[in-house]
């Protein structure tokens, strides 16, 4: 096997993994592998993570490094008379540049630390809403509420089984299987 063959194999493997990762939605694009699996350096200053929490050593950047390293190495080996060691250094530099470009794009554009979802932001218990459809006695109605700046609706039942008329302000006391169990705001305020 020649060096050109080695570089071509690296390019093919890197390109195939990059394509596979792109098609499958970015395998571990955010670098959130379970502890102890994959190359994971931890979080915080000096640990290899930027503010968004992406490791520079993730599946996608390694695949891009292989593709750029292999492609550059193949072209330098096959179509120029550059000395072997210089060709290897050029290939490594090209691979690092390609991986760095992809890493910077992922960490600066695709992932924002302010956009991460927090389960507490979507907690239903304690949400204040208004009935948009009356809740029949021991039946189901609908509430309208606002969460994360978006107006939403949800099926609702009365916590005590009593009917609640349309337009009444209610508070969600529990949420189970897609239904909000509510009490009148006046009752909650009085307790």
N, C-alpha and C positions, 0 to 999 in steps of 0.2 A: 504494500500500500504506500502510495506517495503522499507528500504533504498536501498536494492539491486534492487528493481523494479525502484526506482527513478533514480539510476545510470544507469541502463540499458536503460531507456527512454532517458536520456541525451546523452548516447553513440549513440543510434540509430538516434536521431535527428541530432547530430553533424556529424555523419558519412554520413547520407543522404544529409545534406547541403554541406558537403565537396565534396561528389561525384557529386552532382548537379552542384556545382560551377566549378569543374574540367571538367565535360562533356560539360557544356555550355561556356567554354572558360574563366573561371575566372571571375565571376560576380564582377565587380568593383575591379578587382585585383589591380589596381593602386590607388584606393581610391579617384578617382576624382568624387565625388558626387556633385551635385549642392549645393550651399550654403543653409544651413538650412535643408538639408535632410540627414538622416543617422547620424552616429557618425563621425563628422569632426571637428578636433581641430585647423585648421588653419595651416599656414606655418611659418617657421622660427625657430630660436633657442628657446628652452624652450617651444615649443607648442605641443610636442608629435610627431613631424615629423622628420625623418632623412633627409639627404641631398637630397634624391631622391623624397621626398614629399609624402611618404606613411604613413598613419596613422597606428599605431599599433592596433587600434580598427577598423578593417574593417571586412567585411562579412566573408572572408576566415579564418582569425585568430580566430574569435569568434567561427566559426564552428569547427575548429581544437581543440580549448580549450574545447568545449563541448564533443567532441569525446574522447579526452584523459582523461578528468575529469571523464566522465561516465564510460569509460572502466576500468580505474584504480580503481575507487570507487567500481564498480561491483566485480572485482577480489578480492579486499581487503575485502569487506563485505562478499562475498560468500565463499571464500576459506581460510580465516585466522580468527584468534580469536583476532584481533587487536581491541582495544577500539574504539568506534564510533568517538570521536573527533579526534583521531590520524588518523583514516582512512579518515576522511573528509580533514584534513590537507594534507595528502599524495596525495589525489585526486586533491586538488587545486594546489599543487606544480607540479604534473604531467601535469595538464592542462596548467599551465603557462609555463612549460618547452616546451611542444609541440607547443604552440602558439608562443613562442619566437623563436624556431627553424624555423618555417614556416615564421615568420616575417623577420628574418635575411636572410633567403634564398631569399625571395621576394625582400627585399631592397638592398641586396648586389649583387645578381646574376641576377635576372630577370629584374630589372629596373635600368637603368643607367641614371643619369642626363644629360649625354652627348649625349644620344641617342634620346632624345625627339624631335619630329618633330616640326619644326617652319614653318608656312605658308610662311613667307618671303623667306625662303630658296628655295621655289618652285615657286616663282613668275616668270611669263613668260615675263612680260613687261621689256624691257631693255636687254634681253638675246641676246648675239651675236652668230650667227650661220652661216651656209653655206648651200646653196641650194643643195640638193642631186638629186632632180628632178626639171626640169625647171618649173617655174610658168608661165602658159600661160596667155595671156592678158585676164583679167576678169575671170580667171580660178584658178585652185588649183594646187599646187605643193607640195614639201616636203622639210623640212630643217633638218639638223643635228646640234645638239648643245650639249654642255656639262653642266650638272647641278649636283651638289653634287658629283662630281667625276665620274659620269656615263655618257656615251654617249647615247643620246636619239634622237628620230625622232619625227616629228610632221607635220601634214598637214599645209600648209601655203598658204596665198593669199597675193597679193601685195596690200598695203594700198591705192595706187592711181589707181589701176586697170591695170597698165602697166605690160607687161611681164618681167620676170627676168630669165636670162639664168642660166644653171647649173654651180655650183662652185662659185657663187657670194656670198660675205660676206654680210649678212643682219642683221638688228636689229629688234627685235619684238617690235612693237609700241602698240599693244593691243592684247588681247587674248579673244576669244568669242566662246563658244560652241565647244571647241576642236580644233579650228583653230587659228593659229597665223597669225596676219596681220603684214606684214613686210615692211621695207624700206631698200634700199641699204645703206650699211655702208658709202659709199662715200658721199651720199646725206646727211646723218645725220651729218657726220663730217664737211661738208661744211656749214651747217645751223648755 
